[in-house]
């Protein structure tokens, strides 16, 4: 496939040439949207922005941002009227918030090729057998069609939105028979699969890689999965509105932004770009989807570019830190102090040996439960737990009641593991 070949060629670009390609494609998509989609012409005109003035990064920063509310209210208006409906593929996201929104993809944009390139970083070819742990997997006739489309590649699927021990056991047996090169899935689903294997003393065919997505990956969870499945775990970042934003290489020193097809910025509350190393609101631009362009779209996540964002692997794509979850993933004190998810998802990073997984829940009375799954051989009395609790108390100015609790499983939403849950 020519597009796949071109994507691989972009890996050999210099950082300067990649940046030039990225900016040229940004200019192109903005001008295209303005000239072809009435929504963008009206949106930019009302914010006094003229795409013809777009010549440098300062000009780019003047482009108004799309928010979830704007996208929710204007989803149908963002569709390119020049694109046949047959080219559109829709998906709904944000249902867990009670305010779902609909977005569209251009069927002519080869999303699979974007994934193939990243898989090549992990030593995996597109035609190798694969296993998936996702929710809402295809069943019956739709599953048969999917298998035929990917033949001779073989696939085995586990629906993590509702998986019983017998479901996991059937999947495990199929994986051992098929011996796929990698296992891909939601962090929560892969974690539960790993826990089943460990708790039941089962053996698993060792894949080349485990590819996780759809939730922040804590270092304790990574360690547990790697120790159990005996394979490296690679983090990949995308969202329902825009797949394939960033992914780890084998160095696992950050996630490479796929900046030849995507553009990521981190903005403060005034929509100004933050400095490298500082956290900001994830703001994304799709450089490929002209059927439904999303330009400077704030997806609700929080993250940052690494200060040292050039990797020794040789890829020119810049590095971002692990995404720390939703901007709304915070806990609060009665006086109004907020402790962000960017911090909360890292509280065990210096104590990865203590727990196999954890979750933070703030209750309606402001009290906080840190729910933990103890690692084998660890004690709830380990001094590390006291240090984590004391650090959190300091950040809350001692306003919060914090309780450490220990369980065998954590709360999930259809296979997605959420690290911070607030009942406030």
URZI-V75927 format. One record per pair of residues at least 12 apart in sequence whose C-alpha atoms are under 7 Angstrom apart, sorted by the first residue. I is the first residue (numbers start at 0). J is the second residue. Records with the same first field share a line. If there is no record, write none. Layout:
I=J / J
This chain:
3=112
7=116
10=314 / 315
12=315
13=315
14=315
17=259
20=259
21=258 / 259
24=286
25=286
26=53
28=286
29=50
30=50
32=292
35=79
36=77 / 79 / 80
38=76 / 77
46=63
48=62
64=295 / 296 / 297
65=295 / 296 / 297
66=296 / 297
67=297 / 298
71=100
74=101 / 102
77=291
78=290 / 291
79=290 / 291
82=290
86=105 / 106 / 107
87=103 / 104 / 105 / 106
88=103 / 104 / 105 / 106
89=101 / 102 / 103 / 104
90=102 / 103
92=239
102=240
103=291
104=288 / 290 / 291
105=288 / 290
108=288
113=243
120=248 / 249
121=208 / 248 / 249
123=180
126=152
127=152 / 179 / 180
128=152 / 153 / 154 / 179 / 180
129=153 / 154 / 155 / 179 / 180 / 181 / 182
130=154 / 155 / 156 / 174 / 179 / 181 / 182 / 183
131=155 / 156 / 157 / 182 / 183 / 184
132=156 / 157 / 158 / 159 / 183 / 184 / 185 / 188 / 189
133=157 / 158 / 159 / 184 / 185
134=158 / 159 / 160 / 413 / 414
135=158 / 160
136=158
155=173 / 174
157=170
159=188 / 413 / 414
160=413 / 414
161=413
167=192
175=203 / 204
178=204
179=206
180=206 / 207
181=206 / 207 / 208 / 209
182=208 / 209 / 210
183=209 / 210 / 211
184=210 / 211 / 212
185=211 / 212 / 213 / 414 / 415
186=211 / 212 / 213 / 214 / 216 / 415 / 416
187=411 / 414 / 415 / 416
188=414 / 415
190=224
193=224 / 227 / 228
197=227
203=228
205=228 / 229 / 230
206=230
207=230
208=230 / 231 / 232
209=230 / 231 / 232 / 233
210=232 / 233 / 234
211=233 / 234 / 235
212=234 / 235 / 236
213=415
214=324 / 415 / 416 / 417
215=322 / 323 / 324
217=344 / 345
218=348 / 351
219=347 / 348 / 351 / 352 / 354 / 355 / 356
220=355 / 356
223=355
233=247
234=246 / 247
235=247
244=256 / 257 / 261
245=257
250=312
253=318 / 319 / 320 / 321
254=318 / 319 / 320 / 321
255=316 / 317 / 318 / 319
256=316 / 317 / 318 / 319
257=316
258=316
260=285 / 286 / 287
261=284 / 285 / 286
262=283 / 284 / 285
263=281 / 282 / 283 / 284
264=281 / 282 / 283
265=278 / 279 / 280 / 281 / 282 / 302 / 303
266=279 / 280 / 281 / 282
267=279 / 280
275=303 / 304 / 305 / 306
276=303 / 304 / 305 / 306
277=303
278=301 / 302 / 303
279=301 / 302 / 303
280=297 / 299 / 300 / 301 / 302
281=297 / 298 / 299 / 300 / 301 / 302
282=295 / 296 / 297 / 298
283=295 / 296 / 297
284=296
299=325 / 326
300=324 / 325 / 326
301=322 / 323 / 324 / 325 / 326
302=320 / 322 / 323
303=319 / 320
304=318 / 319 / 320
305=318 / 319 / 320
323=340 / 341 / 344
324=340 / 341
328=340 / 419
330=361 / 421
332=365 / 395 / 398 / 399
336=395
340=419
344=418
346=387
350=383
352=374
353=373 / 374 / 377
354=371 / 372 / 373 / 374
355=372 / 373 / 374
356=371 / 372
357=369 / 370 / 371 / 372
358=370 / 371 / 409 / 418 / 419
359=418 / 419 / 420
360=419 / 420 / 421
361=420 / 421 / 422
362=421 / 422 / 423
363=422 / 423
365=399
366=399 / 400 / 401
367=399 / 400 / 401 / 402
368=401 / 402 / 403 / 404
369=402 / 403 / 404
370=403 / 404 / 405 / 406
371=404 / 405 / 406
372=405 / 406 / 407 / 408
373=405
388=401
